[in-house]
């Protein structure tokens, strides 16, 4: 990997919120149907790995390191410190 700056992309921040919203909706639906509450847990790491599945599989099968794309990655946004 290169020595360029780390770019935190917007999906890395927004997707865990969407996963969490879906989990909450599912939990509320379950409560309405069964009357029982439930516990939901959404990991940013697991969400990120889910979003990177194709990149991870490509690397594990070909052993070719993915290139840094920075701002060129779709859906990415440079965030100010």
N, C-alpha and C positions, 0 to 999 in steps of 0.2 A: 504494500500500500504506500501511497505517496505521503509526503509531509505537509500537504495542503491543510487549510483550515477545516475543522469539522463543521459541517452544515447540518443543523437540526431542521428537518423538514416538517412542514405543516401536518402531514398525515401521522407523523410520530407523536404529535400532540392531540390531534382531533380524533383519531381512530379509537384510542382507549376510552374516550368519552362516549363515543357511539356504542362500543361494545358494552359499556357500563349502562347506558340508557336502555339498550335491548335487554340486558339482564334484569334491570329494575322492572321493565314492562312485563317481562316473563314472570317475575316474582309476584307482581301485583295481580296478574291474571291467575296465577296459581292460588293466591290468597282468596280471590273472589270465588273461585271454583271449589276449593277445599276448606277454606276458613283457616288454613295454617300459613304462618309466615315462613320465610326462607332466608338463607344467608347467601349473598352474592359476593364474589371476589374477582376483580379484574386486574390482572397484572400488566403493567406497561411493557415489560420484557416479553411476556408471552404474546401480547398483541403485536409487538414489533416483529417477533419471529414469524408469526402468522402472515404478516404483510410481506415478509422477505422469503417466503417459502420457495418461490421459483429461483431466486438468486442463490439460496443455500443449496438447493438440489443441483443446480448447474455447477456450482463449485465442487460439491462432493462427487459428482460424476466425471467432471472433466479436469479437476484440479487447476483450472485457470482462474486466477484471482480476478474478481470483478474490478473494473476501473472506477475510480472516484468520479462521480458525475457532478457533484456540487449543485450549483444552481441549474444545471442542465437537466437534472432529474425531474420527471414530471411531478407536479404538485409540490415542489420544494419552495421554500422561502427562507432567505437569509434573515436570521433574527438578530436584533441588536443585543449586546450584552447588558 
